[in-house]
Amino acid sequence: MKTSPYLLLAVNAILALGLTVLSFQYVQPKHCYNFCDPSYVIHCPQGSCYFGDQKAGWPIPAFIDSPGGGSPTGGWGLLGPEDPPGPTMIVDVLFYSIVVWIVLYGIQFFRQQIVPRKVFLQSLSLNAFLGACLWVFYMIFTFTMGFQGVGRGYRDSVYVETSKDITSAMVFVPTVSVPLGEVIDYYGDPDYVWFTSDTTPQGRATGMLLYWDTVPVFVELPPIADTTFPVHRKTAIERIIFYDDQDVIALAGHPVPEEKTAWTGYGNYQP
């Protein structure tokens, strides 16, 4: 049975748009956990990015972290709703349209069916229009209305209590699942583990904090309702706290015990 050229046209358009949207999950560099201001004379901490470093989309980035210093500050150096999409999104749609057409032409060749050149040219015009519509859609719903459409997280701050005073610390809060293995691959193995406890409506919950001696970083894992805490590469982190002091009594109002456990790799830990 001969395939309708208009069916191929529709399939190409749907796949081109779908692949373009999927490419927005390709965020590089991934490790923009903190912000590095080029005006600072101090050394930028590991895991920091400058304005404009983080991008999303392939083969041509459609989202680029916007330079500047406006509001909200939690998005400085990170992709977020404050970063408008670029019209290069249309080029990405056309790129994937051509890739899909190459595949469709191959399939039709083995089926001994010819796709008219007119359909290919119509497809490019249609996908250019759809790419412009996609750009306007992201411009309205992410940049104008503030929905989180791209990016991996945002920065916040928490209060840190030490034996001397109470101060604040910068925090990276992921909006997508960031596995612990990604953080450890970047920073290396942590040195210590702290156990925390909290009371929730469901009962007592056990939390975990990981700390590095060489990097001023705490990584908090989601609390669980169990005394045995399993830690795996795919365990999703809760947040990354940047604070250069082990003399911590409480983080975000949650007490941190003095006793700490040496990191022994992935596996089960007990307080």
N, C-alpha and C positions, 0 to 999 in steps of 0.2 A: 504494500500500500504506500502510495506516495505521500510524504509528509508535507503538510501545508506550509508554505514560506512564512505565513503570518504566525503560525505556531512557533516556528523557529525564532521569529522576531520577538515574540513574547518571552520565550524561554531565555533568549539572550539578554533581554532587558532585565528580567528578574534576577538572573545569576550575576549580571554585572553590578547591579545595585547591592545585592546581598554580599558579594565578595568585597565590595568597597567598604560597606559598613563593618564587616568582619575585620578588615585591615586596620580599623581604628583601634582594635585591641592590641595592635603592635605598637607598644609605647617604648620608646628608647630615649635616653637610658632609663632602665628600670629603677636604679638605685638612687633616685632623687628623694631621699628621705628628709633632707634638711636643705636649708637655703644658704647660699654663699654670696654675700654682698661684696662686689669688687672694691667698694670704697673702704672696707675694713682692712686694717693693717695686720690683723691677726691671721694665723693660718686657718684655712677653711677645713672644717672637720670632715673626715672620711664619710662618704655618703651624701655629700652636698652637691647642689647644682646651681649654676648661675641662671639669670634670666635668659630665656630663649634656648636653653639646653634641651629640655624635654620636648619630644615631638611624637605625634601619633599619625598613623596612616602609611600605606605603602602602595606603589613604589615612591610616590612623592608625598611628603607629609602634608596632610590636610589641616592639622592642628599644630600650632607651635606656641609654646609658652610666651606670652606677650611681655615685652620689656616694660619697665616702669616701676612704680612704687605706690600705686594707688590701693584702693580697698577692693576686696578683702585681702589682708596681709597673709592669711592662711594659704593663699594660692600662689605666693611668690615663689618662682622657681619650679612650680608644679603645674601640670595641665589641669584645668578645671573649667567650670562654667563661665569664668571671667575671660577666657581666651576664645576669641571668635574664630570660626572656621574660615579657611582660605578658599578662594575660588579654584585652587588646584585640585579640589575635590572632583571637579568636572573632568579633569585630565585622568584621574584615577579611574573614574567610571568608564571612560573611553578605552583606557588600557585594558581593563578586565573584559570589556565588550569584545575587543579584538582577540584576546586570549580565548574567550569562549567561542568565538567564531572559528578560530583555528581548529578547536576540538570538534565543533559541529560540522565543519567542512570535511574533517577526517572521517567522521561517522557516516556522513552522506556519501562520501567517495566509496567506502566499502559497501554501501547499500546501492551503489551505482545510480545515485540521484544527484543532480546538479542543483546548487543553490544559486539563483540568479544574482548577478552583481548588484542589480537594483535594490534587492532586499538588504544587502550589506550596507549600501549607502544610506538607505532609509533608516537602518538601525543606528548608524552613527549619528544621524540628525536627531533621532528619537532619544538616544542615550545622552546626548549632549543636553537636550532639554530636561530629561529626568535628573541628570547630574546637577543642573542648575536648581531644580526643585529641591533636591536633597540638600544642597548648600543652604537654600533659604530656610528649609525645615530646621536644620541644626542651628542656623543663625537665630531663629525665633525661639526655639524650645530650649536651647542650651545657653546661648549668650544673652538673649534678651530676657527670658523667663527664669533662667538660673538653674535649670535641671542638670544634674550630673550625668553628662552623656559620654565623656571621655575622661581619661586620667586614671590614676591608681589610688589616690587618696588626697588628704589635705592636712595642713598643720594646725595644731592647737597648742594650748599650754595647760599645764597642771601645776598645782602648788606642791612644793617639796619641802618637807620639814626635816631639818637636821638638828643636831644637839645645840647649835648656835643660833639659828634663826629660821625663818620661813621665807622661801623665795619661790620663783617660778622656773619651770623648765619647758623647753620646746618639745613638742610631741608630734610624731607622724601617725595619723590615723588612716588606715587603709579603707578604701571603699570597695575594693575587690579582694578576693582571697589571696593573701600573700603568705606563701608557705614558709615555715621556719627554716627549711633547707636553703631557700634563696638568701636569707639574711646570713646564715652561717657560712655559706659558700663565699659571701662577700666579705664578711668581717673576720672569718675564722671561728674556731671553736670558742665558746664562752668559757670563762674560768670558774664562775660560781653560779649557784642556784639558790634563790630565796623562795620560801613558801609563805604565802599569805592566806588569810582566811577572812571570810565575810559571811554575814547572815542575810539570806534572801528569803522571799516568801515561800520558796520551795524547801528551805532548810539551810544547813551549813554548806558553804562552797569553799573549795580549795583552789587558790590561784598560784601562779608561778612567775617569778622574775628571773631573767637571765642577765648576767653582768660580765663585761669584758674588762680586764685590767688595762689593756693597751688601747681601748677605745672607750670614750666616755658615753657609753650606751647601756641602757636597760631595755630589754625586750620583755613585754608582758604577754603572757598567754591567757586565753579565756579560762575563767574558773570552771571547775567541774564539781559535781556533787559526789565525790568519792575521795578516799584517803590515798589511793594509788593514782599517781599522775602519769599517764602514758605520754611520751614525747617522741614524735616521729618527724621525718623530713617534711611530710605533708601537713603537719599540724599548722593550722592558720594562726597567725599572730593577732593579738588584740591591738597593740600599738608599740611604737618605738619611742622611748623617752631619752632625750639627750641631756645628761647631767654628769658633770665631772667630779663626783664625790661619792665615796662609798658610805660616808657617815650619814645615812638616810634613816630617819625614824619613821616617816610616813610619806606615802605618795598618793596624791589626790584624796587625802583623808583616810587612806587605808594603812594601818600600822604595818611596818616592815620589821620582822624579828631580827635580833642580833645574830642568831645562829644561821650559818650558811653552809651549803653542801657543795662539794667539788663536782664539777661537770665531768661525767664519765661517758658521754656519748648518748646517742639515742637509746631509748628504752623506758622502763618504768622507774619512777622515783616516788619515794615515800617520805613525808615529813618526820 
